[in-house]
Amino acid sequence: MRVNIKKIIALLSIYAVGTLSLSASTVYLTEDLKLSEADVQSGIVLEKKDAVSSLKGFRKVDSTEIYATKNLSLKIADVKDSKIVKVSKKGDIEEVVLSLNIKEDKLSEDYYDAWEEREEIFLEKCSQCHASPEIGSHTMLEWEGLYLSMKGFAQPTPEEEIAILRYLKTFAKDGIIKEEE
Ligand code: HEC
C-alpha cells in the first residue's frame, strides 16, 4: 500500500490546530452551581483548560464575595474554601482567580445557552412600552439608576428583578459579555 504523504501532512496540521484550540477556551456556565469550594452563578465567563475551569474576578481584600469587575457591581460567586482563591494583585481591591472543577455538561461555548432565560424575562418586562433598550450603550452604574426609574413601570417580582439586573449589568458597556450582532 502506498502512503499518501500529502494526506498525512494535512492530517497532522489539522491535529496541531485542533490541539491548539483545545488548550484554552472561553465558556459560559449554564446554571447556578453549588460546589464544595464555591457557589457560582450561571452566565459567567470562564476560561477552560483541560478539565479545569478558571473564573477571574475581584473582591474586597479577603472577602468571600467575588465580583465580575473592579467596581464590585456584578456578583458572580461566593467562595467557601479560601484555598481555591489565587490572588494576583494586592490593594484595596484584589484580583482573584478561582480554579473550579465543573462538569462539561454545565458549560457552553455560546453565551446564549446561559442567558436565554434572563433575556426572555428582560424582553417581557422591558419592551412592552418601548423598544427594548440598547443595553450596551449604558454602563452598569447607569443601568442601576435607569432600572430604578423603570421598576415601577415594569412591576417585576423579586426574582425577575435579580434576573433583569444581572442581565443588564452583564451586557452593559462596561460589562463582561459583548453581544454579537
Ligand atoms: C409601562 C411602560 C414601561 C415599561 C414596562 C418600561 N418602560 Fe422604560 N420607559 C417608559 C417611558 C414612558 C419612558 C420615557 C419617559 C421616561 O424617561 O421616564 C421610558 C424610558 C426608558 C429609557 C430611556 C430613559 C432615558 O433617560 O434615556 C430606558 C433606558 C428604559 N425606559 C429602560 C427600561 C427598562 C430596562 C425596563 C424594564 C425594567 C423598562 N424601561 C420598562 C415606559 C416603560
Boltz pocket constraint, residues with backbone or C-beta under 6 A from the ligand:
constraints:
  - pocket:
      binder: B
      contacts: [[A, 122], [A, 125], [A, 126], [A, 127], [A, 128], [A, 129], [A, 130], [A, 133], [A, 146], [A, 147], [A, 149], [A, 150], [A, 151], [A, 153], [A, 154], [A, 164]]
      max_distance: 6.0
